[in-house]
Amino acid sequence: MNASDLPDYSHYSINEFVLDESFRRWVLQPDEETMSFWHSFMLRHPEQQPVIEEASAILLHLRIRQDDLTDSRQERIWQVLDTAYEQQMQPLGEVKTRWQRWVNPFRRWQLAASLTGLLVLAGGGWAYWHYGQRQEVHTNYGQLLTVTLPDGSQVRLNGNSTLSYPTDWTNARDREVWLEGEAFFTVTKQRTSSGRLKFITHTPNLDISVLGTRFNVNTRRGQTQVVLSEGKIQLSQPNGPAARVMLMKPGELATAQSEALPVAIKRAKPQLYTAWTKQEFAFENTPLRAIAQQLNDGWGLTLVFDDDALAERRFTGNLSSQDVETLLTTLAATFDLQVVRDKDRIYLHRQ
């Protein structure tokens, strides 16, 4: 990717990002080159991060195929979405900027499902998730919440996360939930006369099937990560090129970036990925960039570094309390940094 040949993204709108070839490739089929470019871009232009996140969510949940869109197809897609959006949002009052009134990503799934016929006419290659009658629970930034499902299973939601499940929950069929964000699951075993009931967690990239177990799921930033603490689970990519089922064992980490790429499974330390459930921070040789992403996802904070080299510095440490100010103070002391805070934007400068 030659940066000199790319447009000036510093003033791009949501629409322009969604229809940009390089941006779509990074969101839907990321590789080392696109990840390096776009992560560096966000460091240089943190003011564009909300626009990028919104455009990424639209791509992921409406699932545009990675191909070139003709000008006429682009225009037709936005005409269809604009019309449907206004019809959906009109009962809420004055319609603001496009997509701005959507409460959370599950609303996008719902709208995408209602637009199926129109999007076929648009020829955009869009797909959708079915959205029936569901109970929905959403956490705010920095909020942790434990949800007890009708079968007794418990879901610990991290900040800025959404869980939904059917309102007509019944113990006569497999149990299903949908997750956007991060959650830790403690699943109870259920049995009927025909055998054990599966518990299926749906995410944009994976379906996770279990009988009774404890595991963490993170669906942030265009990928799904699953860490298994106890029991066994099955992973499948329902929209992938093959209906392959993968088995996970305790102490393993699975990462799925898109349905077009295979799921990577490796050994990991579950306690590093589940510390948040105990309101703790735990890092092991973790880049500051990754810590910044975690604070942005769960607390809505944006960390701005002096340069890429600082963002790649690595930190190891455990904090018994998940206190952001204590973490920032610790990072400043460890790397000799000056911390300047401007509301939700935090600047880390070398001394």
N, C-alpha and C positions, 0 to 999 in steps of 0.2 A: 504494500500500500504506500503510494507516494503522496505524502501530506501536501506537497505543493500542487498536486492535481485536484485536491478536494476543495469543495466550497468553504466559505467562511461560516462555520456552524455557530458562531458566538451569538448570532441574533435569530437563529432558526426558531420557528414556531413548532407546536406539536404536529400540525399537519405536515410540515416540511420534513421533520424527522421521520415520521411514519412512512413517508414515501421515498426516503433516501436509501439508495441501494447499500451503501456502506453501513449505515445505521441498522438496516434490517438484517444484514448478514451478522453483525455483532450480536444482536438480540436473539436471533433465531438459530444461527449456526456459528457460534463464536469459535474463533481460533486464536492462536497466540498473537498474531499480527493485529487483528481487530481489537482484541482485549487490551493490548498495550496502547494502541492509539486512543481508544475511547476513555480508558482510565486516566491517561495523561491529560486528555482534553478536559475531563471533569475536575482534575486538580487545578488546571489553569482557569477554568470558567465555572466555579462553584455556583454562580448565579443561575446557570442553565440546568442545574441538577433537577429541580422540580419539573421542568419541561421534559427533560430526558426520561425521568421516572414515569411520567404520565404517558409519553409516547411508547415507552417500553411495555407498560401495562396493556395499552391498546393492542399492540402487536401480539403479545403473548396470549391474551385472552380472546382476541378475535382471530388469532392465528393466521396471519397473512402468509401465503407461501413465499419462499425465498426465490423470486424470479423478478424479471424486469416488468414493470407495469407501464403500459402505454399511457400517453397523455389522456386519451379519451377514457380509458378504464379508470385512471386516477380520479378524473373529474366526476365520473359516474358514481364511483364508490362514495366520494364525499357528499354528493348530492343525496344519495340514499341515506347515509348516516345522519346528515344534518336534518333531513325531513323526519326520520324516525326518532331522532333525539328530541326534537322539538315537540313531537306528539307525545313522547313518553314523559317529558319534564313539564309540560304545560300545566298540569294540575298543581304543581308545586309553587306556581307563581311566576314571576318574571324570569325568563330564561337568560342565564348569564353566558359567559364565554363557553365555547364548545367544550363538553366533557366536565366542566368545572363543578357542576352541581352533583356529580355522581358521588354518592357517599363512600363507596369502596369498590374494589374490583369485582365483587360478585354482581353488582348492578350491571357491569359491562357484560358479564356472561349472560345475564337475563336478557339484556337488549339484543345481544348477538343472536340468542336463540329465537327471539321474536322476529328477527330480520332475515331468517333463512331464505325464504322465497325471493325477497328483494335482492339479496346479495348474489344469488345464483344469476339473476338477470344482469347484475353489475359485472359478472365475470371476473370477480376479484380473487377467486380461489380461497374464500374464507371458510373456516370451520367454526364449530361452537360447542359449548357444553350445554347439556340439558339442565334446565333450572325449573324444578317443580315447586311445590309448596314446602318451604323450609323455614325452620327456626334458625335465626342468625344471631351470633354473639360476636361483638367487636370490642377490642381493647384499644385504649388511647395510648399515645406515646408514654413510655415509662410505666405502664400499668401491667401488673400480673394478675391473672384471674384463673381460678380453677372451676371448670364446668363439669358437672356430673350428668352424664347422659342417662336416658331412661333405663338402660340395661345395667347401670351401676358403674360403667367404665368412667374413668376420670381423664379430663384433658386439661393440662396446665398451659394456658395461653401466654405467650410473651407479648410485649408491647407492640402496638400497631399490627395486630393480627386478627383474622376473622375465621370463625368456625361456623359451619352450617350443617344441619341435619334435618331429615324429614319430620314434618309435624305429625305424620301418621305412622310414627315409629311402631314397629311390631316385632315381637320375638318369634314370629313365624317365618321370617326370611332373613337373609344376610343383612348385617348392619352396615350402613354407609354414612360417611361424613365427608365434608369438603373443607379443605384448609387453604388459606392464603396467609402467609407469614410464617410464624414458628410456634410449635407446640410440642409438649411432651405427653405421650399417651400411656396410660395404665389401663390395659384392656382386660375385662373380665371374661372368663370362659362361659359360653352359653351352649346348651345342648337341647335339641329337640328329638322327637322320635325318629327323625330321618338322619340324625347325626349332629355334629357340632356346627354352629353358625359362624361364618367368617365375619370379621370386622374389616371393612375396606375403607382406607383413607385415600381420597382422590386429590391429586395435585395436578398442576398443569403438565408436568412431565412424566409422572409415575402414578400407578395405582399400587397401594401397599396393602396386602392381605395378610391377616393374622388370625389366630385362634385365641390366643391369650398371651400377652407379652407386654414389655415396656420398651418404648423407643421414642426417639426425638426426630421431628421432621422440620426442615427449614426450606421454604420455597422462595427465598428472597432473590432478587437480581437475576431473574431469568433462568435459575437452575433449582433443582430439588436435591437436598441432602438428607439422607436418612442414616441415623446412628442407632444401632441396636444395643440395648443394655441387657436385655434378658429375653429368653425364649427364641422363637424362630419366626421369620416373616418371609413372604413371597413378594417379589417386585415384578411388575409387568409394565410395558409401554403400550397402552391400548391403541395409540395412533402411530406407532412405529412401523418400520418396514417389515418386521416379523413379530409374531406373537410369542416371543421368548419369555419364559418365566425364570427368574433368578432367585436363588435362596440365599438368605443372609443368616449369619451366625452371630452370637454375642461378641461385641468388641470389633465389629466391622462398620465401615463407613461407605455408603454408596452415594455416588454423585451422578446426576443426570442433567445434562445441559440442554438437550433437545431430543425430540423423538428420532431425529436423523442420526444421532450419534449413540454408540453403545454406552451402557451404564458401567461406570468404573467402580469397582469394589476393592477396598484395601483395609488393612488393620488400622485401628485408631483407639484412642483413649476416650471412652464415652464420657468420663467425668469432665473433660474439657468442653464438651458440647452441651452438657446438661447442667453446668454450674449455675446458669441463670435461673433454673427452677428453684434453687435454694437462695436466690438473691445474692449470688456471688459472681465475681469475675475470676476466670481462670484462663491463662494464656501460656503457651509453650512455644517459644521461637516464632511468635506471631508477628507478621509485618504490621507496622503502625497503620498502613493503608487498610488492612483487614479490621483492625480495631476501630478505625474511623467509620468503616462501613457498618459495623455492628452498632455503633452509637447512632448512626444516621437511621438505620432500620428500626431500632427499638425505642429511641428517645427523640428522634427528629432533629438531632444535632448535626451540624456540618463542620467537620474539622478541615482546616485549610493549612497545608504545609508550605514551607518556603520553596521546596523543590521535590522532585521525584526521589532523589537520593535519601532525603529525610523520611519520606513516606515508606521507603523500603527497609528502614532500620527495624530490627526485630526485638521483641520484648518477651520476657518470661517472668511470670509472677502470678500469685493468687491474692485476691483481696476478699476478706471474709464478709464484707458488706458490698453490695452492688450500688456503690455511691459514685456517681459520675465525677463529682468534684475531687474526691479522694483519688480516683484513677488519674485524672488530669494532673493533679499535684505530683503523683508518683511518676508519671511519664516525664514531667518537667524536670524533676530531680534526677531521674535516670539518664536522660539525654541532654541535660543542661539547656533547657528550653525556656523561653518566655511565653506564657499563656495570656492571650488577650481575648476577652470574650465580648462579643457584640450580639446580645440577645441569643439566638439559636446558632450563631456562627462563631466558631472558636478558631483563632489563629495561633499556630504553633511556630514560633520564630526561634532560630538559633541565637544563642547569647553572643 
